[in-house]
Amino acid sequence: MTNPSAPDNSAANNPAPTNWQSDAMQRRIAKRYSAEKRFKFMGYFAIGLSVLFLAFLLFTMVGKGFDGFRQTQIALNVDLPALSAGANADSLRGPNANATLQSMDLPGIVNMAAMRDYGNDAMSYLSANASVTLRNQLLDNPDMITQKSKIWLPAASPVDIAYKGKGSAEMEKAVARLAKDGNIKSSFNWNFLSASDATDPADVGIWGALKGSLLTLIVTLSMAFPVGVLAALYLEEYAPKNKFTDLIEVSINNLAAVPSIIFGLLGLVVFLTWFGMPRSSSLVGGLTLALMTMPVIVIAGRNAIKSVPPSIREAAMGIGASPVQVVFHHVLPLALPGILTGTIIGMARALGETAPLLMIGMVAFISSPPGGFTDAATALPVQIFLWSDEVNRGFVEKTSAAIIILLIFLLGMNALAIYLRNKFETRW
Amino acid sequence: MAGTALLFLILGLGLIAWITGRTRAAMFVRDGASKQRGYVNSLPSYHGWYLALWAVIPAVAFLVIWDFVSPGLVTNMVLASPAAASLPEGDFGRAAILSEARAIAQGLQQSAFQPQSEALVPAYKEALAHFRWIGFAVTLALFSVGALFAYSRLKPDLRARTKVERLVMAALLVASLIATITTIGIFASLIFETVRFFQMVSPIEFLFGTSWSPRATIGEGYDNGYGAIPLFWGTIFVGAVIAMVVAIPLGLMSAIFLTQYASPKLRSWMKPVLEILAGVPTVVYGYFAALTVAPAVRDFAVMIGFSNAASDNALAAGLVMGIMIIPLISSMADDSIAAVPSAMRDGSLAMGATKSETIKKVLLPAALPGVVGGILLAVSRAIGETMIVVMAAGYTANLTANPFASISTITVQIKALLTGDINFNGPQVLAAFALGLTLFLITFLLNIIALRVVKKYREAYD
């Protein structure tokens, strides 16, 4: 311990204490403090930049997507009694309503009315879906057929964009003409929430994609949750410490970090080629995402199980419970909120995942919502990807609007997870 | 659908078996038989489970196997029938007719396109009904045999709990094996296709060739456009260089700020913001990069004199990817800084060091292994990222270090080769699997090293 080393010698050679008031020392301290300030500022800058970016991203998406929720409609004066081809309100109420409507040639009626009201170009003003809207209105309110009436029908995409102020000069002029007489208006786009993909951006909706996502997530949850929880229980409560357990742990930790596109390749080879499951179906998509989500649930589950204090296990064991009873009657219920939080976060990740679904063919143009797990389906993020690729400018606002819907779902799920965590978190 | 109905029937019967077993065991408790021995070994519900599992598991196992086996048996029976005598020999036409006849017989399709399949429909209907009855009968028989066997063994001293729990343990083990099976499955499926690819294109061309424009037909020599070096470079350039230049300083400084400077209140607000940033789907980042960032970057490049800047440039993809990675690096660095014993920090502060000096000279060096592990994980995440590069970077593979040029990555090419019309035996599709295997091996290696580093370091301070 007695080491006659440098500090002792230097202290002996230089007995005068440091003069803290000297200029050199003051300068040094000032320099150190300004370095401190700079460093702190860099911290503010870094975190500020992240916040700013998030705000900018959300702002851009909401700004661009807001218009996607608005639908432009054009008024048509339709002389239904003259064009009804003998149909009357009663026949529209009866069982033959569909046949009656078929014989009325609604697309023809719409086109004629448009040309009479607004000139020869006007056929292209109305969306291809306009006659379907008219048909639904007639079915809802058959008495409409007895009188000449002004009917609001959805506009085609070029008119829609022009009315929102981003269209071509020619269309802007047409819109101005319509607007002068109050024959154009914009309302909330219910069609966007209830329809599926279409070729005309004015007619597209996200319900088909949303339903595909929901079906996919149901499959994912029903596979990944039980397997993930059981695996977490095994690894945390029963697994002996040996090479075999290490192998399982390494593969779980590694799977959690494997790129998602690799799971898509696995799904393509194993589920589609080897097992011959239906391509593009939400069943295959769900299974693929389940393999991806399962490690997330296992890791979250293990942390939740680890935080249950050993005294609970010992008490249960002490009154004669078997190891399985200890875990299933006591540890699992206490760990469940934590496991659920991890599961919701894993499901949110699965909901936003795109790449693996591209690999298994969920990228097709699908114009009707899937009826079941084996039907060809698409998913919300894939729909966003598909629309983002479209050349038609009308798709820009629809893509952003779909992104808003997706973000609302994700934020909702994450908020639920945080709520669960705060409500049920127990400090032992 | 008949299989599903049968499954629900079996499960319903299983519930009845459970109730029966439980009731029987409850009777033991009241019975003289149990008083004689003094106790019943297991709780009544375990007897119920014992009976139900014995009844249901063999039946369901048979159902699953039957589901795979019976289509083949049905086809064989149809082929043996006289109606099938006139079928064409060719494999392809024959399969089409058979599948159409089957679809009509099952009611999935209304009418036939091929006249021959119409003739096979009655034979198919008969065969389907035949084997459906066999399946039904065997399933129920297995159920009854299992149930009767288990019922005959229900006694007060039956160790029902031990037996049921043994099965539970087996289920737990199987569940935890699924992760390992998945890893093996990924590896096997990729290897399998990659070997087929290397039978067509030499591995040397793939690993060392410098031109990537895959052709559908393979000629002699080394110029088929399967040289993946430009892709490897593009992947590293976007994921490991540009993205990391953005993400490492910002992520690290965010973590330092949040752990060392921020007040608890600010911290409780900023943490969720970073979590949201991490939770934004990559397709949204990709759309943002393509729509907003890429045009801005191109305009900037033209302004500073790169007149040939591409609109799908590497810089836009890399920048947005870097921002996506910030939360990952930040949270890993946060953990490892928090794990440094506070005695080290307090010691440094007590010696008169300022906060920033303590952080730079004491905390960061001590936390370095964890930070490095986090960065490795971030690199692995960035090079495997697909949607941002698919939407914002290009499809043409250039071997260039110009960040304003169009650059392609491994994941972009996998996506490009595997979507659209694909011929499963062509070299283009198989090349995607070779790229996938490369990507898997690189990320696997990075993950293993990262996890090792982080783990070793954690043990050092525990």
Chai-1 contact restraints between the chains, C-beta under 6 A:
chainA,res_idxA,chainB,res_idxB,connection_type,confidence,min_distance_angstrom,max_distance_angstrom,comment,restraint_id
A,R32,B,T354,contact,1.0,0.0,6.0,A-B,restraint_1
A,E36,B,T354,contact,1.0,0.0,6.0,A-B,restraint_2
A,E36,B,S356,contact,1.0,0.0,6.0,A-B,restraint_3
A,F39,B,S356,contact,1.0,0.0,6.0,A-B,restraint_4
A,K40,B,Y261,contact,1.0,0.0,6.0,A-B,restraint_5
A,M42,B,M253,contact,1.0,0.0,6.0,A-B,restraint_6
A,G43,B,M253,contact,1.0,0.0,6.0,A-B,restraint_7
A,G43,B,I256,contact,1.0,0.0,6.0,A-B,restraint_8
A,G43,B,F257,contact,1.0,0.0,6.0,A-B,restraint_9
A,G43,B,Y261,contact,1.0,0.0,6.0,A-B,restraint_10
A,A46,B,L250,contact,1.0,0.0,6.0,A-B,restraint_11
A,A46,B,M253,contact,1.0,0.0,6.0,A-B,restraint_12
A,A46,B,S254,contact,1.0,0.0,6.0,A-B,restraint_13
A,I47,B,S254,contact,1.0,0.0,6.0,A-B,restraint_14
A,I47,B,F257,contact,1.0,0.0,6.0,A-B,restraint_15
A,I47,B,M270,contact,1.0,0.0,6.0,A-B,restraint_16
A,S50,B,I326,contact,1.0,0.0,6.0,A-B,restraint_17
A,V51,B,V273,contact,1.0,0.0,6.0,A-B,restraint_18
A,F53,B,I323,contact,1.0,0.0,6.0,A-B,restraint_19
A,L54,B,L277,contact,1.0,0.0,6.0,A-B,restraint_20
A,L57,B,F288,contact,1.0,0.0,6.0,A-B,restraint_21
A,T60,B,T292,contact,1.0,0.0,6.0,A-B,restraint_22
A,V227,B,A175,contact,1.0,0.0,6.0,A-B,restraint_23
A,V227,B,I178,contact,1.0,0.0,6.0,A-B,restraint_24
A,L230,B,L172,contact,1.0,0.0,6.0,A-B,restraint_25
A,L230,B,A175,contact,1.0,0.0,6.0,A-B,restraint_26
A,A231,B,A175,contact,1.0,0.0,6.0,A-B,restraint_27
A,A231,B,S176,contact,1.0,0.0,6.0,A-B,restraint_28
A,L233,B,L172,contact,1.0,0.0,6.0,A-B,restraint_29
A,Y234,B,L172,contact,1.0,0.0,6.0,A-B,restraint_30
A,Y234,B,S176,contact,1.0,0.0,6.0,A-B,restraint_31
A,L235,B,S176,contact,1.0,0.0,6.0,A-B,restraint_32
A,I248,B,S176,contact,1.0,0.0,6.0,A-B,restraint_33
A,I248,B,T180,contact,1.0,0.0,6.0,A-B,restraint_34
A,S251,B,A179,contact,1.0,0.0,6.0,A-B,restraint_35
A,S251,B,T180,contact,1.0,0.0,6.0,A-B,restraint_36
A,S251,B,T183,contact,1.0,0.0,6.0,A-B,restraint_37
A,I252,B,A179,contact,1.0,0.0,6.0,A-B,restraint_38
A,N253,B,L451,contact,1.0,0.0,6.0,A-B,restraint_39
A,N254,B,N447,contact,1.0,0.0,6.0,A-B,restraint_40
A,L255,B,A179,contact,1.0,0.0,6.0,A-B,restraint_41
A,A257,B,S380,contact,1.0,0.0,6.0,A-B,restraint_42
A,A257,B,N447,contact,1.0,0.0,6.0,A-B,restraint_43
A,P259,B,G384,contact,1.0,0.0,6.0,A-B,restraint_44
A,P259,B,T443,contact,1.0,0.0,6.0,A-B,restraint_45
A,I261,B,T386,contact,1.0,0.0,6.0,A-B,restraint_46
A,I261,B,T411,contact,1.0,0.0,6.0,A-B,restraint_47
A,I261,B,I414,contact,1.0,0.0,6.0,A-B,restraint_48
A,I262,B,G436,contact,1.0,0.0,6.0,A-B,restraint_49
A,I262,B,F440,contact,1.0,0.0,6.0,A-B,restraint_50
A,L265,B,G436,contact,1.0,0.0,6.0,A-B,restraint_51
A,L266,B,G185,contact,1.0,0.0,6.0,A-B,restraint_52
A,L266,B,I186,contact,1.0,0.0,6.0,A-B,restraint_53
A,L266,B,S189,contact,1.0,0.0,6.0,A-B,restraint_54
A,V269,B,S189,contact,1.0,0.0,6.0,A-B,restraint_55
A,V270,B,G185,contact,1.0,0.0,6.0,A-B,restraint_56
A,V270,B,S189,contact,1.0,0.0,6.0,A-B,restraint_57
A,L291,B,T182,contact,1.0,0.0,6.0,A-B,restraint_58
A,V324,B,E165,contact,1.0,0.0,6.0,A-B,restraint_59
A,V324,B,V168,contact,1.0,0.0,6.0,A-B,restraint_60
A,G352,B,P281,contact,1.0,0.0,6.0,A-B,restraint_61
A,T354,B,V283,contact,1.0,0.0,6.0,A-B,restraint_62
A,T354,B,M387,contact,1.0,0.0,6.0,A-B,restraint_63
A,A355,B,T386,contact,1.0,0.0,6.0,A-B,restraint_64
A,A355,B,M387,contact,1.0,0.0,6.0,A-B,restraint_65
A,L358,B,K415,contact,1.0,0.0,6.0,A-B,restraint_66
A,L358,B,T419,contact,1.0,0.0,6.0,A-B,restraint_67
A,M359,B,L418,contact,1.0,0.0,6.0,A-B,restraint_68
A,V363,B,T419,contact,1.0,0.0,6.0,A-B,restraint_69
A,P381,B,P281,contact,1.0,0.0,6.0,A-B,restraint_70
A,P381,B,V283,contact,1.0,0.0,6.0,A-B,restraint_71
A,I384,B,V283,contact,1.0,0.0,6.0,A-B,restraint_72
A,F385,B,V283,contact,1.0,0.0,6.0,A-B,restraint_73
A,S388,B,Y287,contact,1.0,0.0,6.0,A-B,restraint_74
A,I403,B,V284,contact,1.0,0.0,6.0,A-B,restraint_75
A,L410,B,G279,contact,1.0,0.0,6.0,A-B,restraint_76
A,N414,B,G279,contact,1.0,0.0,6.0,A-B,restraint_77
